[in-house]
Structure formats: structure tokens, C-alpha cells
Amino acid sequence: MRSRKGSDIVINIGSTKELGELIMHERKAQGLTQTQLAGLSGVGITFLSNLENGKQTAELGKTLNVLATLGLDLLAERRDDE
């Protein structure tokens, strides 16, 4: 789910697959190969490939490095359960 928050786009990520798809989309939008992004992020190409494919056991620290390299923030927000 996408929504606007100021000039930013907020995307609700509900699974590792959705997070991986977001990372892949943003990497391609920035014209980066997996090799380039892995190098810039300080992670291995295999890790990045697994992350983009939604591997559920991806390390959080490395994932945060990839997101930061792409200029993305990971936010947690309390759900409004009605």
C-alpha cells in the first residue's frame, strides 16, 4: 500500500518478498546493478540477491545498510486495529 506523507511516499511492507521487491525496484530506478549496490552497501552479491528475492532470514543490519545506500528509511508505526 502506498500513501503520500508530505513529499515522501510511504509504502506498507507486509513481507520479506515485498521488501525485496522494493529494494530491487529502487536499485533499478537508480541505475545500479546488484554488483554495484552490493559494493556500495558493503554486502555480498549473494546476500543482495537473496534479499531481493525475499529470503526470510536476511540479516537486519545488512538490510539496513542496503536501504541506507539507496536513500531509504525503515520506519515502524503502530497499526490502528479497529
C-alpha positions as CSV (number, residue, x, y, z in Angstrom):
1,M,0.0,0.0,0.0
2,R,1.4,3.4,-1.0
3,S,0.4,6.7,0.6
4,R,1.8,10.2,0.5
5,K,3.3,11.7,3.6
6,G,4.4,15.3,2.7
7,S,6.6,14.9,-0.3
8,D,7.6,11.4,0.6
9,I,6.0,8.1,-0.5
10,V,5.3,5.7,2.4
11,I,5.0,2.0,1.5
12,N,3.5,-0.5,3.8
13,I,5.7,-3.6,3.7
14,G,4.0,-6.8,4.9
15,S,6.5,-9.4,3.9
16,T,10.1,-10.1,3.1
17,K,9.1,-10.6,-0.5
18,E,7.6,-7.1,-0.6
19,L,10.7,-5.6,1.0
20,G,12.9,-7.4,-1.6
21,E,10.7,-6.1,-4.5
22,L,11.0,-2.5,-3.1
23,I,14.8,-2.8,-2.9
24,M,15.0,-4.3,-6.4
25,H,12.7,-1.6,-7.9
26,E,14.7,1.2,-6.2
27,R,18.1,-0.3,-7.3
28,K,17.0,-0.4,-10.9
29,A,15.4,3.1,-10.7
30,Q,18.8,4.4,-9.6
31,G,20.5,2.6,-12.5
32,L,22.5,0.3,-10.2
33,T,23.5,-3.3,-10.8
34,Q,23.4,-5.8,-8.0
35,T,27.2,-5.8,-8.0
36,Q,27.4,-2.0,-7.7
37,L,24.8,-1.9,-4.9
38,A,26.4,-4.7,-3.0
39,G,29.8,-3.0,-3.2
40,L,28.4,0.4,-2.1
41,S,26.5,-1.2,0.8
42,G,29.3,-3.4,2.0
43,V,27.4,-6.7,1.5
44,G,27.9,-9.7,-0.8
45,I,26.2,-10.1,-4.1
46,T,24.6,-13.4,-2.9
47,F,23.2,-11.6,0.2
48,L,21.7,-8.9,-2.0
49,S,20.2,-11.4,-4.4
50,N,18.7,-13.3,-1.6
51,L,17.3,-10.1,-0.1
52,E,15.7,-9.0,-3.3
53,N,14.2,-12.5,-3.6
54,G,12.6,-12.2,-0.2
55,K,14.7,-14.5,1.8
56,Q,13.2,-14.5,5.3
57,T,16.5,-14.9,7.2
58,A,18.2,-11.9,5.8
59,E,20.3,-10.1,8.4
60,L,18.7,-6.9,9.6
61,G,22.0,-4.9,9.9
62,K,23.0,-5.7,6.3
63,T,19.5,-5.0,5.1
64,L,19.6,-1.6,6.8
65,N,22.9,-0.8,5.1
66,V,21.3,-1.6,1.7
67,L,18.3,0.6,2.5
68,A,20.5,3.5,3.6
69,T,22.7,3.2,0.5
70,L,19.5,3.6,-1.6
71,G,18.4,6.6,0.4
72,L,15.5,4.7,2.0
73,D,14.5,4.7,5.7
74,L,12.8,1.8,7.5
75,L,10.0,3.1,9.8
76,A,7.8,1.2,12.2
77,E,4.4,2.6,13.0
78,R,1.7,1.2,15.4
79,R,-1.2,-0.2,13.5
80,D,-4.7,1.1,14.2
81,D,-6.5,-2.1,14.9
82,E,-10.2,-1.4,14.8
